[in-house]
Amino acid sequence: MARAKSAFVCTECGAEYTKWQGQCSSCREWNTLSEVRLAPARPGAAASPAGASGRGGYAGALSREVVDLGSVDLSEVPRFSSTFGEFDRVLGGGLVPGSAVLLGGHPGAGKSTLLLQTACKLAQQRSVLYVTGEESLSQVAMRAHRLQLPTQGLKMLAETSIETILGVAERERPDVLIIDSIQTMHLEDISSAPGGVAQVRESAAALTRFAKQSSTVLLLVGHVTKDGSLAGPKVLEHMIDASLLLEGGSDSRFRTLRGQKNRFGAVNELGVFAMLEQGLKEVKNPSAIFLSRGEEQAAGSLVMVVWEGTRPILVEVQALLDESALGNPRRVAVGLDPNRLAMLLAVLHRHGGLFTGDQDVFLNVVGGVKVLETSADLAVLLAVVSSLQNRPLPRELVVFGEVGLSGEIRPVPSGQERIVEAAKHGFTRAIVPRGNAPRQSPEGMEVIAVDKLADALEAL
């Protein structure tokens, strides 16, 4: 009996090595190589022509002729709706036939609930095959009944073997194929356990190859690690077309769906859902739920306008400063980058004349939103100043702008749209970078344009 061959694969970048080593020479990460067993060679595989092994056609229909780029047909592949407007927004306008979408999230975030709701509604119009590897068919049926979903027409399969799933998919030819989850799937040729690097990589590759060749929409559920990144080899995120992350803790009724990679739309697009007894319900106006403030305005609270994907969203940032009893004061930021907070506090001391080195600084973005752009800089600093001086800011004030290391206020993209969104929600005063100041302010709103941090502090 031939000895099984093995290789060592980096879980971060997917690079392969013939023997173990402490550091991956491709991505320079340490202790990321894990041993995988390679599939044995099939008899006659060496003499088979290219593509006959089943590994061809990964990008769709094979073309062995060289063509000119200008002669390629530019007709757009027709999309169809997922029945969720917020889901379609994150996808870039809907589901694309032949695309592979990976949906990740923490346990309890609602991944299976979202896909089950989507599958049940889509099944009334199209052919949908839902493959479950973590739950029994009765468990899925009980959840669908609890959510009061239409169950007629949805085809179910409880299976973890990729060979069996592909055989059923070839026979059924569904428009949408849902795999829950990719970590439970396995190939018979690979002897490692399901969830391993080799199993996840080869299982996802086989399913993606089928989706490309048959123009089937493939939706994969993926687990995440403790730090929030998708579990499995990094090459898994490279082979799929869109990578979505469903965020939200079990103590919050809101869930945010963020696009981290999308070949058919904008990245960092944000969709907002509310978790109710009937499942996930899309939130049409996210700014309204993130601005549910109390009647009394507290010091350190301020509303800012952030840009998520293709739309502005108003969120509240809260700052709390307290005299520190430690030699090294704490800097805690929830929803923002802690390193950027430390940098902004240094700018405030150097160019604003306010010292916070003896204060514990706590920062929180209300609603569980994670702000990834720099337009929140000015709002963060003004909220810190408000808490430091124990002086509440006006409720009708909205702020955005990037702060540079020399204390200048830099303009941010889509400034006009941010101001209009704030005016729609009743804000009558805005502090913005001078480069974002409109020629004509919206009716009923006073727009204050500033160049320096000192000017913004005087405008409070």
C-alpha positions in Angstrom: 0.0 0.0 0.0 1.4 3.4 -1.0 2.3 5.7 1.8 0.1 8.7 2.1 1.8 12.0 1.2 1.5 15.0 3.4 2.3 18.7 3.1 2.5 21.7 5.5 0.1 24.5 4.7 0.1 28.1 6.2 -3.3 28.9 7.7 -2.8 32.6 7.0 -1.7 32.8 3.4 -2.1 29.2 2.1 1.5 28.6 1.1 2.6 25.0 1.0 5.9 23.5 2.2 7.4 20.0 2.1 8.5 20.1 5.8 7.6 22.0 8.9 9.2 25.3 9.8 8.6 27.9 12.5 8.0 30.9 10.2 6.1 31.1 6.9 8.5 32.6 4.4 5.6 34.0 2.4 3.6 36.0 5.0 6.3 36.1 7.7 3.8 34.7 10.4 5.0 32.4 13.1 3.6 29.0 14.0 1.0 29.0 11.3 2.0 25.8 9.4 -0.2 22.7 9.9 0.2 19.3 8.4 -2.3 18.1 5.8 -2.6 14.8 4.0 -2.8 15.0 0.3 -5.3 13.1 -1.8 -3.8 9.9 -3.4 -3.3 10.0 -7.1 -6.0 8.3 -9.1 -5.0 5.5 -11.5 -4.4 7.0 -14.9 -4.5 10.6 -13.7 -1.0 11.3 -15.1 -2.1 10.3 -18.6 -5.4 12.2 -18.6 -5.7 15.4 -20.6 -5.8 18.8 -18.9 -9.1 19.4 -17.2 -10.1 15.8 -17.2 -9.2 15.5 -13.5 -12.1 17.7 -12.6 -9.9 20.6 -11.5 -10.6 22.6 -14.7 -13.3 25.2 -15.1 -12.7 26.8 -11.8 -13.5 30.3 -13.3 -16.5 29.0 -15.3 -16.6 27.8 -18.8 -13.2 26.9 -20.2 -11.8 28.7 -23.2 -8.6 27.3 -24.7 -8.3 30.1 -27.2 -6.6 33.5 -26.6 -9.1 36.3 -27.2 -8.8 40.1 -27.4 -10.2 41.8 -24.3 -12.1 44.3 -26.4 -14.1 41.4 -28.1 -15.3 40.0 -24.7 -19.1 40.2 -24.4 -19.9 42.9 -21.8 -23.5 41.9 -21.3 -24.1 42.1 -17.6 -25.1 38.9 -15.8 -28.7 39.4 -14.6 -29.0 39.6 -10.8 -32.0 38.5 -8.8 -33.1 39.6 -5.4 -32.4 37.7 -2.2 -35.8 39.0 -0.9 -33.9 41.2 1.7 -33.2 44.7 0.6 -30.3 45.1 3.1 -28.8 41.8 2.0 -29.0 42.9 -1.6 -27.4 46.2 -0.7 -24.3 44.5 0.8 -24.1 42.1 -2.1 -24.0 45.0 -4.5 -27.6 44.8 -5.9 -28.5 41.1 -5.5 -27.4 37.6 -6.1 -25.2 36.9 -9.2 -25.6 33.5 -10.9 -22.3 31.6 -10.6 -21.1 33.5 -7.6 -19.7 32.0 -4.4 -20.6 34.0 -1.2 -19.1 33.2 2.2 -21.2 34.4 5.2 -19.3 34.4 8.5 -20.1 35.4 12.1 -19.9 34.4 15.7 -22.1 31.7 17.2 -25.6 33.0 17.7 -25.2 36.0 15.4 -28.0 34.7 13.1 -26.2 33.2 10.1 -28.4 30.2 9.8 -31.5 32.2 10.5 -30.7 34.7 7.8 -30.1 32.1 5.2 -33.1 30.0 6.2 -35.3 33.0 5.8 -33.7 33.8 2.5 -34.1 30.2 1.3 -37.7 29.9 2.3 -38.7 33.1 0.5 -36.6 32.4 -2.6 -38.1 28.9 -2.8 -41.4 30.4 -3.7 -39.9 31.7 -6.9 -36.8 29.7 -7.7 -35.2 26.3 -7.1 -33.3 26.3 -3.8 -31.3 23.4 -2.2 -30.4 23.8 1.5 -27.7 21.5 2.8 -27.3 21.3 6.5 -24.4 19.6 8.1 -24.8 20.8 11.7 -28.6 20.3 12.3 -31.0 17.6 11.5 -33.9 18.2 9.1 -36.4 18.2 12.0 -34.4 20.9 13.8 -34.4 23.1 10.7 -38.2 22.4 10.2 -38.9 23.4 13.8 -36.9 26.7 13.4 -38.8 27.5 10.2 -42.1 26.8 11.9 -41.1 29.0 14.8 -40.2 31.8 12.5 -43.5 31.4 10.6 -41.8 30.9 7.3 -43.3 29.3 4.1 -41.8 25.8 3.9 -43.3 24.6 0.7 -40.9 24.2 -2.2 -37.6 24.3 -0.3 -35.5 21.3 -0.9 -33.5 20.1 2.1 -30.6 17.7 2.4 -28.8 16.6 5.6 -25.3 15.6 4.3 -21.6 16.3 4.9 -20.1 14.4 2.0 -19.1 16.7 -0.8 -19.3 13.9 -3.4 -22.9 13.1 -2.4 -23.9 16.8 -2.3 -22.5 17.4 -5.8 -24.3 14.3 -7.1 -27.6 15.6 -5.7 -26.9 19.1 -7.0 -26.1 17.8 -10.5 -29.5 16.0 -10.5 -31.6 18.8 -9.0 -29.8 21.8 -10.7 -30.8 24.4 -8.1 -30.6 28.1 -8.7 -29.3 28.6 -5.2 -27.2 26.1 -3.2 -26.7 26.8 0.6 -24.1 25.0 2.6 -24.4 25.2 6.4 -21.5 25.0 7.2 -18.3 24.6 5.2 -16.4 23.4 8.3 -18.6 20.3 8.6 -18.1 19.2 4.9 -15.5 16.6 3.9 -14.1 14.8 0.8 -13.6 11.1 0.9 -10.1 11.3 -0.7 -8.7 13.4 2.1 -8.2 11.6 5.4 -8.0 14.6 7.7 -11.0 15.5 9.9 -13.7 17.9 8.8 -12.8 21.5 9.6 -9.1 20.9 8.9 -7.1 23.1 6.5 -7.1 20.6 3.6 -10.8 19.6 4.0 -12.1 23.2 4.1 -9.9 24.3 1.2 -10.7 21.3 -1.1 -14.4 21.2 -0.2 -14.8 24.9 -0.9 -12.9 24.6 -4.2 -15.1 21.7 -5.4 -18.3 23.5 -4.5 -17.1 26.8 -6.1 -16.1 24.9 -9.2 -19.6 23.4 -9.5 -21.2 26.9 -9.0 -19.1 28.5 -11.7 -19.8 25.7 -14.2 -23.5 25.5 -13.6 -24.3 29.2 -12.9 -25.5 28.3 -9.4 -25.5 30.8 -6.6 -23.4 29.3 -3.8 -23.9 30.5 -0.2 -21.5 29.1 2.3 -21.7 29.5 6.1 -18.3 29.9 7.8 -17.2 29.9 11.4 -15.0 32.6 12.9 -12.0 32.4 15.3 -11.8 34.1 18.7 -10.4 37.3 17.1 -13.3 37.5 14.7 -11.6 36.4 11.5 -12.9 33.6 9.3 -11.7 30.2 10.4 -9.8 28.0 8.0 -7.1 28.7 5.5 -6.7 32.2 4.2 -7.0 30.9 0.6 -10.7 30.2 1.4 -11.3 34.0 1.3 -9.4 34.3 -2.0 -11.3 31.7 -4.0 -14.8 33.0 -3.2 -16.4 36.1 -4.8 -17.9 37.8 -1.7 -17.0 37.6 2.0 -19.7 38.9 4.4 -19.5 39.1 8.1 -22.6 39.2 10.3 -21.8 41.0 13.6 -23.8 41.6 16.8 -23.6 40.1 20.3 -26.3 38.0 21.9 -27.1 41.0 24.2 -28.0 43.2 21.3 -31.1 43.0 19.2 -29.4 44.5 16.2 -27.2 42.8 13.7 -24.9 44.4 11.1 -23.9 42.7 7.9 -20.7 44.1 6.5 -19.1 43.3 3.1 -15.4 42.6 3.5 -14.8 41.5 -0.1 -17.1 41.7 -3.1 -16.2 41.2 -6.7 -19.7 42.5 -7.8 -20.1 45.6 -5.6 -18.6 48.0 -3.1 -16.7 46.7 0.0 -17.5 47.9 3.5 -21.2 48.2 2.6 -23.3 47.8 5.7 -26.7 46.2 6.1 -28.6 46.5 9.4 -31.1 43.9 10.8 -33.1 43.6 14.0 -33.4 40.2 15.6 -37.1 39.6 16.5 -39.2 36.6 17.5 -40.0 36.1 13.8 -36.3 36.2 12.9 -34.2 38.9 11.3 -36.0 42.0 10.0 -34.2 44.6 7.9 -33.9 48.1 9.2 -34.6 50.6 6.4 -33.4 53.7 8.3 -30.3 52.7 10.5 -29.7 56.3 11.6 -33.1 56.3 13.5 -32.2 53.3 15.7 -28.7 54.5 16.4 -30.0 58.0 17.6 -32.4 56.8 20.2 -31.0 59.1 22.9 -32.5 60.1 26.3 -34.3 63.4 27.0 -31.4 64.9 28.9 -28.2 65.6 27.1 -25.2 64.3 29.0 -21.6 65.6 28.8 -19.4 63.6 26.4 -22.2 62.7 24.0 -22.1 63.8 20.4 -23.6 62.7 17.0 -21.3 62.1 14.0 -22.0 61.2 10.4 -20.1 58.1 9.1 -20.1 56.8 5.6 -20.8 53.1 5.3 -20.5 51.7 1.7 -22.9 53.9 -0.3 -24.9 55.7 2.3 -24.3 58.0 5.4 -25.3 56.8 8.8 -25.7 59.0 11.9 -24.3 57.4 15.1 -23.7 58.6 18.6 -20.2 58.6 20.2 -19.8 58.8 23.9 -16.7 59.7 25.9 -16.0 59.4 29.6 -12.9 60.8 31.3 -12.2 60.1 34.9 -9.1 60.8 37.0 -6.8 57.8 36.9 -5.5 56.1 40.0 -2.9 54.2 37.9 0.5 55.3 36.7 -0.5 54.4 33.2 -4.0 55.7 32.5 -6.3 53.4 30.5 -7.4 54.0 26.9 -10.4 52.0 26.0 -12.3 52.3 22.7 -15.3 50.2 21.7 -16.2 50.5 18.0 -13.1 52.6 17.2 -9.4 51.9 16.8 -7.7 52.3 20.2 -4.4 53.3 18.6 -6.1 56.1 16.7 -7.6 57.3 20.0 -4.2 57.6 21.6 -3.0 59.6 18.6 -5.9 62.0 18.7 -5.4 62.6 22.4 -1.8 63.6 21.7 -3.1 66.0 19.0 -5.5 67.5 21.5 -2.7 68.2 23.9 -0.3 69.6 21.4 -2.7 71.7 19.3 -5.7 72.1 21.6 -3.9 72.8 24.9 -5.9 70.2 26.8 -4.0 67.6 28.9 -5.5 64.1 29.4 -2.4 62.3 30.5 -3.8 61.9 34.0 -7.3 60.7 32.9 -8.7 57.3 32.1 -10.4 57.7 28.7 -13.3 55.5 27.7 -14.9 55.7 24.3 -18.0 54.0 22.9 -19.9 54.0 19.7 -23.6 53.5 20.6 -25.4 50.6 18.9 -22.5 48.3 18.4 -21.4 49.9 15.1 -17.7 49.6 14.2 -16.4 52.8 12.7 -13.6 52.1 10.2 -13.1 55.5 8.6 -11.3 58.7 9.8 -14.3 61.0 9.5 -15.0 60.3 13.2 -11.8 62.0 14.4 -13.3 65.5 15.1 -16.4 64.1 16.8 -14.2 61.9 19.1 -12.1 64.9 20.2 -15.1 67.2 20.8 -16.8 64.4 22.8 -13.6 64.0 24.9 -13.4 67.8 25.5 -17.1 67.8 26.5 -16.5 65.1 29.1 -13.3 66.6 30.3 -15.0 70.0 31.0 -18.2 68.4 32.1 -20.1 70.6 29.6 -22.9 69.0 27.6 -23.0 69.8 23.9 -26.2 70.9 22.1 -28.5 68.1 21.0 -29.0 69.5 17.6 -25.2 69.5 16.8 -23.6 67.1 14.4 -19.9 66.8 13.6 -17.6 65.0 11.1 -14.0 65.5 9.9 -10.6 64.0 9.9 -7.9 65.5 12.2 -4.3 65.6 11.1 -1.2 65.4 13.3 -0.5 69.1 12.8 -4.0 70.0 14.1 -5.6 70.6 10.7 -9.1 69.5 9.9 -9.1 67.6 6.6 -12.2 67.1 4.4 -13.7 63.7 4.0 -15.5 62.1 1.0 -19.2 62.7 0.4 -19.4 65.7 2.7 -22.5 67.2 1.0 -24.5 63.9 1.4 -23.6 63.7 5.1 -24.9 67.2 5.7 -28.1 66.5 3.9 -28.6 63.3 5.9 -28.1 65.2 9.2 -30.6 67.9 8.1 -33.2 65.2 7.3 -33.0 64.0 10.9 -33.6 67.5 12.4 -30.1 68.6 13.2 -29.8 72.4 12.9 -26.0 72.9 13.5 -23.0 71.2 12.0 -19.2 71.6 12.4 -17.5 70.3 9.3 -14.1 70.7 7.5 -13.9 73.8 5.3 -13.4 71.6 2.3 -16.8 70.0 2.9 -18.7 73.3 3.5 -21.6 73.6 0.9 -22.1 76.7 -1.2 -25.7 76.8 0.2 -26.5 75.3 3.6 -29.7 73.2 3.8 -32.8 75.1 5.0 -32.8 75.5 8.8 -29.2 74.3 9.3 -26.1 76.4 10.3 -22.9 74.9 8.9 -19.7 76.0 10.6 -16.6 75.4 8.5 -13.3 75.0 10.4 -9.6 74.6 9.3 -7.9 74.0 12.6 -8.7 72.1 15.8 -8.5 75.3 17.8 -11.3 76.8 15.5 -13.5 73.7 16.2 -13.0 74.1 20.0 -13.9 77.8 19.8 -17.1 77.0 17.9 -18.5 74.8 20.7 
